[in-house]
């Protein structure tokens, strides 16, 4: 990862953590599933009103911010170099001002919208999505439509409206890789699908959804999709529930706030990362929840407050899948993160060794796919065994067995041994952040 400034963050961190698992980590409050970029990659990570006014003008202020989307635009990409591949364009919804705020490369920030119902106007927009070819869709809630826009040379322009006379207060929208638009038709309890010309193609979710709002999807033919699967995740605004569907609208998985011991959880907005994990903002509990691709809960991170790794009513969330750049909108600020790494050692069994029990099984909890390494050190700190050094994709419990032997296959002599686990992320943060975990096995008395 190059060391100059990530240019998207210079402008759009302006528009714009994991409970580590152990009690000690929670007390210290040093979550690292999301991490701030190191110095030199972004001059502000949590942009409050004062920062925003510096860049956007004294008249700017958040007015009920909602969705956010980010993409690397093809028209501004130089295919001869990879140095500009992290330069993102970010689109943020300022709902009560009926506008979209977005960056024009590094040249500044522009606005689109204003109260109204015709071309160039919006009325309480909520969700937004963007694709590399410059297409942008906005769920224009109180106009009962989705607006399809196009960005060219730093300027958004109106293309067409979608779903007029069919949609009732749409809350969210998403593109597939073919340019089809998936819309949460909130008032009709369904997801409506439109083709690139705005014609209705299909629908799903009737009888399964209850006032759906947020939506995110990943397409199997997208470049930055590790699993090569296609699925859609929808958040119900009434029931506090996430539901996962396949492209044909078949229900695949469900999770509720009660399933994660937060019955009042409100899943406001959604994003999906490169590995297929789902991120959901929670305005009630002031957190971001992470689920794996099957909607199994991985971790909840953040807490209420105005400091680092804290949120105040988080709203929209966007993840750039290639590099793991994350944007989160809040009530009056915005934050810019990188996907980091987090995990802990669940336990070692047995934790004593002798001739009858020469080895041990290490239980490791992973919150993010990681490059990890486990080294067994003796009491003098000398490496006895490099147990494993590999990429591990599985989230949750991972088990590694030490057979009690050294790197030469000889039984390790009786004594105390330290287990050192090093986790490194696989996104842009690799090389800048790592997490070291320690455990031990001891000589039986």
GIVEN-V797716 format. One line per field, one symbol per residue. ss: DSSP state (H for helix, E for strand, C for the rest). phi: phi as a letter, one per 40 degrees, with the letter a starting at -180 (. if undefined). A space follows every 10 residues. Layout:
ss=???
phi=???
This chain:
ss=CCCCCCHHHH HHCCCCCECC CCHHHHHHCC CCCEECCCCC CCCCCEECHH HHHHHHCCCC CCCCEEEEEE ECCHHHCCCC CCCCCCCCEE EEEEHHHCEE EEECCCCCEE EEECECCCCC CECCEEEEEE CCCCEEEEEE HHHCEEEEEE EECCEEEEEE EECCCCCCCC CEEEECCCCC EEEEEHHHCE EEEECCCCCE EEEECCCCCC CEEEEEEECC CCCCCCCCCC EEEEEECCCC EEEEECCCCC EEEEEECHHH CCCCCCEEEE EECCCCCEEE EECCCCEEEE ECCCCCEEEE ECCECCCCCC ECCCCCEEEE CCCCEEEEEC CCCEEEEEEC CCEEEEEEEC CEECCCCCCE EEEEEECCCE EEEEEEEECC CCEEEEEEEE EECCCEEEEE EECCECCCCC ECCCCCEEEE EEEECCCCCE CCEEEEEEEE EEECC
phi=.cbccccccd cbcccc.cdc hcccccccfb cbcbbcdcdh bacabbccdc cccccchccc acbfcbcabb accccbcccc accbccccbb bbcbccbfab bacbfbcibb bbhhcibcdg babfcbcaaa bdcgcbbbcc dccfabbcbb bbfgbcbcba bbgdgbcbfc baaaccccgc bbbccdcbfa bbbbcccgcc baaahcgbbb fcbcaaabbc ccccaccfbb abbbbccccg bbbbbcccgc cbaaabcccb gbccdbccbb abcdcgcbbb cbcccfbbbb bccbgccbab bgacibccfb bbfcbcbbbc ccbgcbbbcb dbaabbbbcb aaiaccibbc cbbaccbcba bbbbcbbada cbabbcbccc gcccaccaaa cbcccgcbbb bbcgbcccgc cccdicbcbb bbbbcbcdcc gbbabbbbaa bbccc
